[in-house]
C-alpha cells in the first residue's frame, strides 16, 4: 500500500543514514522500525509496564522510582 508520510527531519536523516549503511531500502527500514516500535509498545502494555513518553523511561505500573 502506498501512503504519503511526513517525517521529522531527524527521523528521516536517521533512516537515510541506516539505509545507506546497510544497503537496504529506506521504505523497508521504515516499515521494520514501525513494526518493532508497535511490538515493543504492545509488549510493555501486556506485561504490566507503562512507557513514560515525555522522559522515555519505563516503569512497572503501580511503582515509583
PASEBA-1860 file (N, C-alpha, C; in nm, 3 decimals):
! residues 65
1> XXXXXXXX> 0.084/-0.116/0.000/0.000/0.000/0.000/0.089/0.124/0.000 ~ 0.055/0.216/-0.081/0.134/0.338/-0.091/0.064/0.450/-0.016 ~ 0.135/0.516/0.076/0.084/0.629/0.155/0.190/0.738/0.158 ~ 0.147/0.860/0.180/0.240/0.971/0.198/0.252/0.996/0.348 ~ 0.376/1.005/0.395/0.403/1.024/0.536/0.508/1.133/0.550 ~ 0.481/1.232/0.633/0.578/1.337/0.658/0.656/1.302/0.783 ~ 0.787/1.289/0.768/0.876/1.254/0.880/0.946/1.378/0.931 ~ 0.973/1.380/1.059/1.057/1.486/1.114/1.196/1.471/1.052
9> XXXXXXXX> 1.266/1.583/1.039/1.397/1.583/0.974/1.494/1.485/1.038 ~ 1.496/1.481/1.172/1.591/1.393/1.239/1.560/1.246/1.213 ~ 1.432/1.212/1.207/1.392/1.073/1.181/1.430/1.035/1.037 ~ 1.402/1.123/0.943/1.436/1.096/0.803/1.588/1.079/0.786 ~ 1.666/1.165/0.853/1.813/1.154/0.844/1.862/1.021/0.899 ~ 1.806/0.980/1.013/1.848/0.853/1.073/1.814/0.736/0.982 ~ 1.695/0.738/0.923/1.657/0.631/0.831/1.745/0.631/0.706 ~ 1.772/0.749/0.652/1.858/0.759/0.534/1.999/0.709/0.564
17> XXXXXXXX> 2.051/0.746/0.681/2.185/0.702/0.721/2.189/0.550/0.733 ~ 2.088/0.492/0.798/2.084/0.347/0.815/2.064/0.276/0.681 ~ 1.984/0.334/0.593/1.963/0.274/0.461/2.094/0.272/0.382 ~ 2.168/0.380/0.389/2.297/0.386/0.320/2.396/0.287/0.381 ~ 2.402/0.285/0.515/2.496/0.197/0.584/2.466/0.051/0.556 ~ 2.338/0.015/0.559/2.300/-0.126/0.548/2.277/-0.173/0.404 ~ 2.260/-0.077/0.313/2.230/-0.114/0.174/2.087/-0.161/0.155 ~ 2.002/-0.133/0.254/1.862/-0.173/0.248/1.776/-0.053/0.208
25> XXXXXXXX> 1.663/-0.077/0.145/1.576/0.034/0.103/1.519/0.111/0.223 ~ 1.508/0.241/0.207/1.452/0.331/0.307/1.316/0.282/0.355 ~ 1.229/0.247/0.259/1.092/0.204/0.292/1.092/0.076/0.375 ~ 1.183/-0.015/0.344/1.191/-0.141/0.419/1.230/-0.113/0.564 ~ 1.327/-0.025/0.584/1.369/0.011/0.719/1.257/0.082/0.796 ~ 1.188/0.175/0.730/1.079/0.246/0.797/0.973/0.147/0.844 ~ 0.934/0.053/0.759/0.836/-0.048/0.797/0.886/-0.134/0.912 ~ 1.011/-0.175/0.906/1.069/-0.259/1.011/1.069/-0.187/1.145
33> XXXXXXXX> 1.113/-0.061/1.146/1.120/0.013/1.271/0.981/0.041/1.328 ~ 0.883/0.067/1.242/0.746/0.086/1.291/0.692/-0.043/1.354 ~ 0.718/-0.156/1.288/0.673/-0.284/1.344/0.738/-0.313/1.479 ~ 0.866/-0.286/1.490/0.937/-0.309/1.616/0.881/-0.218/1.726 ~ 0.858/-0.092/1.693/0.804/0.002/1.793/0.666/-0.042/1.840 ~ 0.580/-0.085/1.748/0.447/-0.129/1.788/0.454/-0.257/1.871 ~ 0.542/-0.347/1.835/0.556/-0.472/1.911/0.606/-0.442/2.052 ~ 0.702/-0.351/2.065/0.755/-0.316/2.197/0.647/-0.248/2.281
41> XXXXXXXX> 0.573/-0.160/2.220/0.466/-0.091/2.294/0.361/-0.190/2.342 ~ 0.323/-0.282/2.257/0.224/-0.383/2.294/0.279/-0.472/2.406 ~ 0.404/-0.513/2.395/0.465/-0.598/2.497/0.470/-0.526/2.632 ~ 0.502/-0.398/2.630/0.506/-0.320/2.753/0.367/-0.311/2.816 ~ 0.266/-0.288/2.734/0.129/-0.277/2.785/0.081/-0.411/2.840 ~ 0.108/-0.518/2.770/0.064/-0.651/2.813/0.141/-0.701/2.934 ~ 0.264/-0.657/2.948/0.348/-0.703/3.058/0.332/-0.623/3.186 ~ 0.239/-0.529/3.189/0.218/-0.451/3.309/0.314/-0.335/3.323
49> XXXXXXXX> 0.372/-0.294/3.214/0.465/-0.181/3.217/0.405/-0.065/3.139 ~ 0.436/0.054/3.179/0.389/0.174/3.110/0.509/0.256/3.066 ~ 0.512/0.294/2.942/0.621/0.379/2.892/0.586/0.524/2.920 ~ 0.677/0.595/2.981/0.660/0.737/3.009/0.709/0.812/2.886 ~ 0.616/0.863/2.804/0.650/0.922/2.676/0.739/1.045/2.689 ~ 0.714/1.129/2.788/0.788/1.254/2.797/0.935/1.233/2.833 ~ 0.966/1.127/2.908/1.104/1.106/2.950/1.168/0.984/2.885 ~ 1.084/0.899/2.824/1.136/0.778/2.764/1.164/0.668/2.864
57> XXXXXXXX> 1.132/0.693/2.992/1.158/0.591/3.093/1.044/0.491/3.096 ~ 1.074/0.375/3.152/0.974/0.269/3.162/0.967/0.226/3.307 ~ 0.845/0.225/3.360/0.825/0.182/3.499/0.712/0.082/3.503 ~ 0.722/-0.010/3.598/0.613/-0.104/3.617/0.495/-0.028/3.678 ~ 0.374/-0.058/3.629/0.256/0.011/3.679/0.244/-0.006/3.829 ~ 0.210/0.104/3.896/0.190/0.097/4.039/0.316/0.111/4.122 ~ 0.432/0.135/4.057/0.557/0.153/4.131/0.609/0.293/4.109 ~ 0.696/0.334/4.195/0.759/0.466/4.183/0.910/0.448/4.186
65> X> 0.977/0.540/4.115/1.122/0.539/4.127/1.188/0.489/4.011
END
